[in-house]
Amino acid sequence: MVAKSEISIQLISILLVLALTGVNCSKQAADETTGRTAPLLEGMGDLHFAVTTKNEMAQRFFNQGLALSYAFNHKEAERSFREASRLDPDCAMAYWGIALVLGPNINAAMDNAEIPNAYSAIQKALALAPKATEKEQAFINALSKRYAENPPADRKPLDEAVELEVLGFVHDTQPPPPSLRP
């Protein structure tokens, strides 16, 4: 037989879950009224990667998206990058971020259903790249090697092309570390 205290604990747990669900739903409704596609999260650290935008909130959402991608939370990172692109439709790096997190990563192969979305995002980034800095253009151009409108069944050549592009950029623009100098 279940003791009254166990029933009370279970009831309190259920009520707590229902209450939290209600708070979450009202927060979602508030997000819909602001038009935001992602919340601005607190406690995400101080990562800052300057991108070409005049919109401070777009920069903040880009930074958040990058931090979330580093934490392998790609779905939330995508939402943040999409919010950055909503706030500044001319921010090339917001579309770069979308393409980045829709692609393969160390934990998962690319979802074939995302190929058109990733390709579309990187094409948008490429179209906006002339408005971006040289460094941003290098990131965009490198990632563009990863996606094709009709990619081959074996993605390995596409993924290796990105690595080679990045290594070439670093070699051409950065001095070697002291430990590698003759």
C-alpha positions as CSV (number, residue, x, y, z in Angstrom):
1,M,0.0,0.0,0.0
2,V,1.2,3.5,-0.9
3,A,1.7,5.8,2.0
4,K,0.0,9.2,2.1
5,S,3.3,10.9,2.1
6,E,4.3,9.2,-1.2
7,I,1.0,10.2,-2.8
8,S,1.5,13.8,-1.6
9,I,5.0,13.9,-3.1
10,Q,3.7,12.5,-6.4
11,L,0.9,15.0,-6.4
12,I,3.2,17.9,-5.6
13,S,5.5,16.8,-8.4
14,I,2.7,16.6,-10.9
15,L,1.4,20.1,-9.9
16,L,4.9,21.5,-10.2
17,V,5.4,20.1,-13.7
18,L,2.0,21.5,-14.7
19,A,2.8,24.9,-13.2
20,L,6.2,25.0,-15.0
21,T,4.6,23.9,-18.3
22,G,2.1,26.7,-17.9
23,V,4.9,29.2,-17.3
24,N,6.8,27.9,-20.4
25,C,3.7,28.2,-22.5
26,S,3.1,31.8,-21.5
27,K,6.8,32.6,-22.2
28,Q,6.4,31.0,-25.7
29,A,3.3,33.2,-26.3
30,A,5.3,36.3,-25.3
31,D,8.1,35.2,-27.7
32,E,5.5,35.0,-30.5
33,T,4.2,38.5,-29.8
34,T,7.8,39.9,-30.1
35,G,8.4,37.9,-33.3
36,R,11.6,36.4,-31.9
37,T,12.5,32.9,-33.1
38,A,14.8,32.3,-30.2
39,P,15.2,33.5,-26.6
40,L,18.3,35.5,-25.5
41,L,19.8,33.2,-22.9
42,E,21.6,34.3,-19.8
43,G,24.8,32.8,-18.5
44,M,26.2,31.9,-21.9
45,G,29.6,33.3,-21.2
46,D,31.4,36.2,-22.9
47,L,32.1,34.8,-26.3
48,H,32.3,37.6,-28.9
49,F,33.0,37.1,-32.6
50,A,32.5,40.5,-34.3
51,V,30.4,40.3,-37.5
52,T,29.3,42.9,-39.9
53,T,26.0,44.2,-38.5
54,K,24.8,47.5,-37.1
55,N,22.2,45.7,-35.0
56,E,23.5,45.1,-31.5
57,M,20.9,42.4,-30.9
58,A,21.8,40.6,-34.1
59,Q,25.4,40.5,-32.9
60,R,24.3,39.1,-29.5
61,F,22.2,36.4,-31.1
62,F,25.1,35.5,-33.4
63,N,27.4,35.2,-30.4
64,Q,24.9,33.1,-28.7
65,G,24.5,30.9,-31.7
66,L,28.2,30.4,-32.0
67,A,28.5,29.5,-28.3
68,L,25.6,27.0,-28.6
69,S,27.3,25.5,-31.6
70,Y,30.5,25.1,-29.6
71,A,28.4,23.3,-27.0
72,F,26.9,21.0,-29.7
73,N,23.4,22.3,-29.2
74,H,22.9,22.8,-32.9
75,K,19.1,23.1,-32.9
76,E,19.2,26.0,-30.4
77,A,22.2,27.5,-32.2
78,E,20.2,27.4,-35.5
79,R,17.4,29.3,-33.7
80,S,19.8,31.9,-32.5
81,F,21.4,32.4,-36.0
82,R,17.9,32.6,-37.5
83,E,17.0,35.3,-35.0
84,A,20.2,37.2,-35.9
85,S,19.2,37.0,-39.6
86,R,15.7,38.2,-38.8
87,L,17.1,41.2,-36.9
88,D,19.6,41.9,-39.7
89,P,18.7,40.3,-43.0
90,D,22.0,41.6,-44.4
91,C,24.2,39.9,-41.9
92,A,26.1,37.3,-44.0
93,M,27.5,35.5,-41.0
94,A,24.1,34.8,-39.6
95,Y,23.4,32.7,-42.7
96,W,26.8,31.1,-42.4
97,G,25.9,30.1,-38.9
98,I,22.7,28.5,-40.0
99,A,24.6,26.5,-42.7
100,L,27.3,25.5,-40.2
101,V,25.0,24.0,-37.7
102,L,22.8,22.2,-40.3
103,G,25.9,20.3,-41.5
104,P,27.8,17.3,-40.2
105,N,29.7,17.5,-36.9
106,I,31.8,15.3,-34.8
107,N,28.7,13.8,-33.1
108,A,26.4,13.3,-36.1
109,A,26.4,13.0,-39.9
110,M,24.5,15.5,-41.9
111,D,20.7,14.9,-42.0
112,N,19.9,14.6,-45.7
113,A,16.6,16.4,-45.1
114,E,18.7,19.5,-44.1
115,I,20.8,19.6,-47.3
116,P,18.5,22.1,-49.2
117,N,18.3,24.3,-46.1
118,A,22.0,24.3,-45.5
119,Y,22.7,25.0,-49.2
120,S,20.1,27.8,-49.3
121,A,21.7,29.4,-46.2
122,I,25.2,29.3,-47.5
123,Q,24.0,30.7,-50.9
124,K,22.4,33.6,-49.0
125,A,25.7,34.1,-47.1
126,L,27.7,34.1,-50.4
127,A,25.3,36.6,-51.9
128,L,25.8,38.9,-48.9
129,A,29.6,38.3,-48.5
130,P,30.7,41.4,-50.5
131,K,29.2,43.5,-47.6
132,A,31.3,41.5,-45.0
133,T,34.9,41.8,-43.9
134,E,37.7,39.8,-45.5
135,K,37.8,37.4,-42.5
136,E,34.0,36.8,-42.7
137,Q,34.3,36.2,-46.5
138,A,37.0,33.6,-45.8
139,F,34.7,31.8,-43.4
140,I,31.8,31.9,-45.8
141,N,33.9,30.8,-48.8
142,A,35.4,27.9,-46.8
143,L,32.0,26.6,-45.6
144,S,30.5,27.0,-49.1
145,K,32.8,24.1,-50.2
146,R,30.8,21.8,-47.8
147,Y,27.5,22.1,-49.6
148,A,26.3,21.4,-53.1
149,E,22.8,21.7,-54.6
150,N,23.0,18.0,-55.5
151,P,25.7,16.6,-53.3
152,P,27.4,13.2,-53.9
153,A,26.3,10.2,-51.8
154,D,29.8,10.3,-50.2
155,R,30.2,13.7,-48.5
156,K,33.8,13.1,-47.7
157,P,35.2,15.2,-50.6
158,L,33.0,18.1,-49.7
159,D,34.0,18.0,-46.0
160,E,37.7,17.6,-46.9
161,A,37.5,20.7,-49.2
162,V,36.4,22.8,-46.2
163,E,39.3,21.6,-44.2
164,L,41.8,22.4,-47.0
165,E,40.2,25.9,-47.5
166,V,40.5,26.7,-43.8
167,L,44.0,25.5,-43.6
168,G,45.0,27.5,-46.7
169,F,43.4,30.6,-45.2
170,V,45.2,30.2,-41.9
171,H,48.5,29.5,-43.6
172,D,48.1,32.6,-45.8
173,T,47.1,35.0,-43.1
174,Q,48.5,33.9,-39.8
175,P,52.2,33.5,-38.9
176,P,53.1,30.1,-37.7
177,P,53.3,29.6,-33.9
178,P,56.8,29.9,-32.5
179,S,57.1,26.2,-31.9
180,L,56.8,25.6,-35.7
181,R,59.2,28.3,-36.9
182,P,62.6,27.2,-38.2
